[in-house]
Amino acid sequence: MYAATVSAHSFADIVGQSEAVEFLQGVAARGRYANAYLLYGPPGVGKGTAAIAFARALLCERVGGAFAPAATSAQAGLFGDAPAPAPSRQPAGEACGECAACTKTAELQHPDLKFLFPVSGEESKLDDTIIETLAEWRADPLFVFVYDKAASIRLSMTRELLREMAFKPFEAGRRVVVVRDADRMREDQFSAMLKSIEEPGSSTVWVITSSRPGRMPATIRSRCQRVRFRPLDEAVIASFLTDRVGLDRTMVALLAGLSSGSLGRALSLREANPEQAREHARGLLGRARSGNYAELWKEIQGLMAYGKVSRETLRRLIELQMLWLRDLLRARYGGETERFVHADRKADVLRAAQSIDATEIRRRLMILEEALRSIEGNVSPDLTLFSTQSRLADPSRSRTEWPEPPSAPWRY
């Protein structure tokens, strides 16, 4: 979520979230902190980077309102006073990146910077899992947290942290606790955290992130200052992938289109071979329109590895078909061809757009939208994909209204 051209974990790394960044920088510059902050919004839009940048600013020795560490005898002057730190050359509210505290927080190794984040695997290997994750986070400037379905913040991690909070900070005047994806905690963990958030004293600040704040107890949410992060514009994501990651135009268009406003998702899809998935998505519809449903079923079984492929792969295939329809709509009604996701197939898009109108595009989009919603339920991925492709190819299998969501949408 940040570039290698700037210091690690800084506010300058965050794109498209100017309001949230300005608020957090202002808090750090003034030096007056609440007990807890809840950074909430869709996944992959900069909340985690902002949480670390904010924590670094809180621990920096040169940011306004910061608690300087106690002076050693070697540092003390004639009357026992430590020399004043040099002023920061960074913008107000940004960690200087030069003091001893910033050196440690850049490596995520400051003794007063604590983390809680979801992990998966056996409890006996928990320490190794945490160490490996932090090492990857330090080493990769574009690291993205990706969890499996069972990942959670373990109770043992919470208990160990709460025991440490009974003592004073080691070096700084305050301790900062960063909790990633707090909605993956159990109810008893929230209860254990509540007292610490209510009465942390002046020595602890909680910085909590969540993509699903509705799954957190109201007692926790109500005691946090809330900072909203919004979905990113596709153009912002494309610019980041071009300028900071250095991807080619075709890959940028695909990843930005698949991102759904999440830079984290775009980055995590780099290794998923989206160009091959795009060809599979187009080929499926062609197979369905040929009327050979036996071959269509066989091809789908191969793509889904007979039920072993994740639902995310199915979701990506459906979204790629939606992006193809979006390009057809732009081509048919005078949209900018430079914004095609399939810009490298411009001639194919323009040719296909001549034989389809907005009504048919709308019909197909409704079917794909219904398939996306059904994935969240207990459905068979291969049967869902087969049914979707059959209905796309047969205009008689239509519907006139957009499908209703199976449950209330998330409120970010």
C-alpha positions in Angstrom: 0.0 0.0 0.0 3.0 2.3 -0.1 5.9 3.0 -2.5 9.5 2.3 -2.1 10.4 5.8 -3.1 9.2 7.3 0.2 9.9 6.4 3.8 8.1 3.2 5.0 4.7 3.6 6.5 4.2 7.3 6.0 1.1 9.4 5.3 2.7 10.3 2.0 2.2 6.7 0.9 -1.6 6.8 1.1 -3.5 7.8 -2.1 -7.0 9.0 -2.5 -7.8 9.5 1.2 -7.0 13.2 1.7 -9.7 13.8 4.3 -8.7 10.9 6.6 -5.0 11.7 6.2 -5.5 15.4 7.0 -7.5 14.5 10.1 -4.9 12.1 11.5 -2.0 14.4 10.7 -3.8 17.2 12.5 -4.3 15.1 15.6 -0.6 14.1 15.7 0.5 17.7 15.1 -1.7 19.1 17.9 -0.6 16.3 20.3 -4.0 15.8 21.9 -5.2 12.3 21.5 -8.4 10.3 22.2 -8.3 7.0 23.9 -9.0 5.1 20.6 -9.4 5.6 16.9 -11.4 3.4 14.6 -10.3 3.5 10.9 -13.1 1.9 8.9 -13.9 1.4 5.3 -13.6 -1.2 2.5 -10.6 -3.5 2.5 -7.4 -2.5 0.8 -7.9 1.3 0.7 -5.1 2.4 3.0 -6.4 1.9 6.6 -3.5 -0.3 7.6 -0.9 2.0 6.2 -2.6 5.0 7.8 -2.7 3.2 11.2 1.1 2.6 11.1 1.8 6.1 9.9 -0.3 7.5 12.7 1.4 5.3 15.2 4.8 6.3 14.0 3.8 10.0 14.3 2.6 9.4 17.9 5.9 7.8 18.8 8.2 10.2 16.9 10.4 12.4 19.1 10.0 15.4 16.9 6.2 15.6 16.2 4.3 18.2 18.0 3.0 17.0 21.3 5.2 13.9 21.3 6.6 12.6 24.6 10.4 12.5 24.3 12.1 9.5 25.8 13.8 9.9 29.1 17.3 11.4 28.9 20.3 9.2 29.6 23.2 10.5 31.7 25.3 10.9 28.6 22.7 13.0 26.9 21.9 15.2 29.8 23.3 18.7 30.0 24.8 20.6 32.9 21.5 20.8 34.7 20.3 17.3 33.8 18.2 18.4 30.8 18.3 16.5 27.5 19.3 18.4 24.4 16.3 19.6 22.4 15.6 17.4 19.3 16.2 19.0 15.9 13.0 20.2 14.3 11.4 17.8 11.8 11.7 18.4 8.1 8.5 16.5 7.4 5.0 18.0 7.1 3.3 18.7 10.4 2.0 15.5 11.9 4.3 13.3 9.9 7.0 11.2 11.6 10.4 12.6 10.9 11.9 9.3 9.8 15.3 10.3 11.4 15.0 10.0 15.2 15.7 6.8 17.1 12.0 6.1 17.5 11.3 6.5 13.8 14.2 4.1 13.0 12.6 1.4 15.1 9.0 2.0 14.0 10.1 1.9 10.3 11.2 -1.7 11.1 8.1 -2.4 13.1 10.3 -3.1 16.1 9.7 -0.3 18.5 9.0 -1.8 22.0 6.1 0.5 22.5 4.4 -0.3 19.2 2.2 -3.3 19.6 0.2 -5.3 17.0 -2.8 -7.5 16.9 -3.8 -9.0 13.6 -5.6 -12.2 12.4 -3.6 -15.3 11.8 -4.4 -18.9 10.8 -2.8 -22.2 11.6 -2.0 -24.2 14.7 -1.8 -22.5 18.1 1.6 -24.2 18.7 3.1 -22.4 15.7 1.5 -19.1 16.5 4.7 -17.3 17.5 6.5 -18.4 14.3 3.5 -17.3 12.2 3.5 -13.8 13.7 7.3 -13.5 13.3 7.1 -14.6 9.6 4.2 -12.2 8.9 6.0 -9.2 10.4 9.2 -10.1 8.5 7.2 -10.2 5.2 5.6 -6.9 6.1 9.0 -5.3 6.7 10.6 -6.7 3.6 7.8 -6.0 1.0 6.9 -2.3 0.4 3.7 -3.6 -1.3 2.7 -6.2 1.3 -1.0 -7.0 1.4 -2.6 -8.9 4.3 -4.6 -11.8 2.8 -6.5 -14.0 5.2 -8.2 -17.4 4.8 -11.7 -17.8 6.0 -10.7 -19.2 9.4 -8.1 -16.5 10.3 -8.8 -14.7 13.5 -7.1 -12.6 16.3 -6.3 -15.3 18.8 -7.3 -15.0 22.5 -3.8 -15.8 23.6 -2.5 -12.7 21.7 -5.0 -10.4 23.3 -4.3 -11.7 26.8 -0.5 -11.3 26.4 -1.0 -7.7 25.2 -3.3 -6.8 28.1 -0.8 -8.2 30.5 1.9 -5.9 29.0 -0.4 -2.9 29.3 -0.3 -3.2 33.1 3.2 -1.8 32.9 4.6 1.6 31.8 5.9 2.0 28.3 9.5 0.9 27.8 11.0 4.0 26.0 8.4 6.5 24.8 5.9 8.4 26.9 3.1 6.4 25.4 2.3 3.0 24.0 0.4 2.6 20.7 -1.6 -0.5 20.0 -2.5 -1.2 16.3 -5.3 -3.7 15.8 -5.8 -4.8 12.2 -9.3 -6.1 11.1 -10.7 -6.0 14.6 -14.0 -7.5 13.4 -12.2 -10.9 13.4 -12.1 -11.0 17.2 -14.3 -13.1 19.5 -16.9 -11.6 21.8 -14.8 -12.4 25.0 -11.8 -10.6 23.5 -13.9 -7.4 22.9 -15.0 -7.6 26.5 -11.4 -7.9 27.7 -10.4 -4.9 25.5 -13.3 -2.7 26.6 -11.9 -1.7 30.0 -8.5 -0.9 28.5 -10.1 1.3 25.8 -12.4 3.0 28.3 -9.5 3.8 30.8 -6.2 3.5 29.0 -4.7 6.5 30.8 -2.4 8.9 29.1 0.1 6.2 28.2 -1.9 4.1 25.7 -3.6 5.0 22.4 -5.5 2.3 20.4 -5.6 2.5 16.6 -8.2 0.0 15.3 -9.0 -0.9 11.7 -12.0 -2.7 10.3 -13.7 -3.4 7.0 -16.8 -4.6 8.8 -17.4 -2.3 11.8 -21.0 -3.6 12.1 -19.5 -6.9 13.4 -17.9 -5.1 16.3 -19.8 -4.4 19.5 -21.4 -1.0 19.8 -19.7 -0.6 23.2 -16.3 -0.6 21.3 -17.4 1.6 18.4 -18.9 4.2 20.6 -15.6 4.7 22.5 -13.6 5.3 19.4 -13.1 8.4 17.3 -14.2 7.2 13.9 -12.2 8.0 10.7 -13.8 6.9 7.4 -11.8 5.6 4.4 -13.6 5.5 1.1 -13.3 3.3 -2.0 -10.7 4.5 -4.4 -11.4 5.8 -7.9 -10.3 3.4 -10.6 -8.1 6.2 -12.1 -6.2 6.6 -8.7 -5.5 2.8 -8.6 -4.4 2.8 -12.2 -2.0 5.7 -11.6 -0.5 4.0 -8.5 0.0 0.7 -10.5 1.6 2.6 -13.3 3.8 5.1 -11.4 4.8 3.2 -8.3 4.5 -0.5 -9.2 5.6 -0.1 -12.9 3.1 -2.5 -14.5 2.3 -2.3 -18.2 -0.9 -0.7 -19.6 -2.8 -4.0 -20.2 -2.1 -5.3 -16.7 -3.0 -1.9 -15.1 -6.3 -1.8 -16.9 -7.2 -5.3 -15.8 -6.2 -4.9 -12.2 -7.8 -1.5 -11.8 -11.0 -2.8 -13.3 -11.0 -5.8 -11.0 -10.1 -3.8 -7.9 -13.6 -2.7 -7.0 -12.1 0.4 -5.4 -9.5 -1.6 -3.4 -5.8 -1.0 -4.1 -5.0 -3.9 -1.9 -7.1 -6.3 -4.0 -5.4 -5.0 -7.2 -2.0 -5.7 -5.7 -3.0 -9.1 -4.5 -4.2 -10.1 -7.9 -0.9 -9.4 -9.6 0.2 -13.0 -9.2 -3.2 -14.5 -10.1 -2.6 -14.3 -13.9 -5.6 -12.1 -14.6 -4.8 -12.0 -18.4 -5.4 -15.8 -18.6 -8.5 -15.5 -16.5 -9.8 -12.8 -18.9 -9.4 -15.2 -21.8 -11.2 -18.0 -19.9 -14.1 -15.6 -19.1 -14.6 -14.6 -22.8 -14.2 -18.2 -23.9 -16.9 -19.5 -21.6 -19.5 -17.2 -23.1 -18.5 -18.2 -26.6 -18.8 -21.9 -25.7 -22.3 -21.2 -24.2 -23.5 -19.4 -27.3 -22.5 -22.3 -29.5 -25.2 -24.4 -27.7 -22.8 -27.3 -26.9 -23.7 -27.5 -23.2 -21.8 -30.8 -22.7 -18.6 -29.1 -23.7 -19.4 -26.0 -21.6 -19.9 -28.2 -18.5 -16.6 -30.0 -19.2 -14.8 -26.7 -19.6 -16.3 -25.3 -16.4 -15.3 -28.5 -14.5 -11.8 -28.0 -15.6 -11.6 -24.3 -14.6 -13.2 -25.0 -11.2 -10.8 -28.0 -10.7 -13.9 -30.1 -9.9 -14.9 -28.0 -7.0 -11.5 -27.3 -5.5 -11.0 -23.8 -6.8 -11.9 -20.9 -4.4 -14.9 -18.8 -4.7 -12.6 -15.8 -5.3 -11.6 -17.4 -8.6 -15.3 -17.7 -9.6 -15.9 -14.2 -8.5 -13.0 -13.0 -10.7 -14.4 -14.8 -13.8 -17.8 -13.2 -13.4 -16.3 -9.7 -12.8 -14.2 -10.0 -15.9 -17.3 -10.8 -17.9 -18.9 -7.7 -16.4 -15.9 -5.6 -17.5 -16.2 -6.9 -21.0 -19.8 -5.7 -21.1 -18.8 -2.4 -19.7 -16.4 -1.9 -22.6 -19.1 -2.9 -25.0 -21.4 -0.3 -23.5 -18.7 2.4 -23.9 -17.9 1.4 -27.4 -21.6 1.3 -28.4 -22.5 4.7 -27.0 -19.4 6.8 -27.6 -17.3 6.3 -24.5 -13.6 6.9 -24.4 -11.8 4.0 -26.0 -8.7 4.8 -23.9 -10.6 3.7 -20.8 -11.3 0.2 -22.2 -10.2 -2.6 -19.8 -9.7 -4.6 -23.0 -7.7 -1.8 -24.7 -5.4 -4.4 -26.3 -8.5 -5.9 -27.9 -10.0 -2.7 -29.1 -10.9 -4.0 -32.5 -12.8 -7.0 -31.0 -14.6 -4.7 -28.6 -15.7 -2.3 -31.4 -16.9 -5.2 -33.6 -18.8 -6.9 -30.8 -20.5 -3.6 -29.8 -22.2 -3.3 -33.2 -24.4 -6.4 -32.5 -25.6 -5.5 -29.0 -27.6 -2.8 -27.4 -28.1 -1.4 -23.9 -31.1 -3.6 -23.2 -29.2 -6.8 -23.9 -26.2 -5.5 -21.9 -28.5 -4.7 -19.0 -30.0 -8.2 -19.1 -26.6 -9.9 -19.0 -25.4 -7.6 -16.2 -28.4 -8.5 -14.1 -27.6 -12.2 -14.5 -24.0 -11.6 -13.5 -25.0 -9.5 -10.6 -27.3 -12.2 -9.3 -24.4 -14.7 -9.6 -22.1 -12.5 -7.6 -24.6 -12.3 -4.8 -25.3 -16.0 -4.8 -21.6 -16.7 -4.3 -21.9 -15.4 -0.7 -24.3 -18.2 0.0 -24.0 -21.9 0.1 -23.9 -22.6 -3.6 -21.9 -25.0 -5.8 -19.4 -22.9 -7.8 -19.4 -25.0 -10.9 -23.2 -25.2 -11.1 -23.4 -21.5 -10.5 -21.0 -20.7 -13.3 -22.8 -23.2 -15.7 -26.2 -21.7 -14.9 -24.9 -18.2 -15.4 -23.3 -18.9 -18.8 -26.4 -20.7 -20.1 -28.6 -17.8 -19.1 -26.3 -15.2 -20.7 -26.3 -17.1 -24.0 -30.1 -17.5 -24.1 -32.1 -14.3 -24.3 -35.3 -16.2 -23.4 -34.0 -16.7 -19.9 -34.3 -13.1 -18.8 -35.4 -11.0 -15.9 -36.6 -7.4 -15.7 -35.4 -6.3 -12.3 -32.1 -6.2 -10.5 -31.7 -9.0 -7.9 -32.3 -8.0 -4.3 -29.2 -8.4 -2.0 -29.5 -11.5 0.3 -28.9 -9.3 3.3 -28.4 -5.6 4.2 -25.2 -4.1 2.6 -22.3 -3.3 4.8 -22.3 0.2 6.2 -18.8 1.6 6.0 
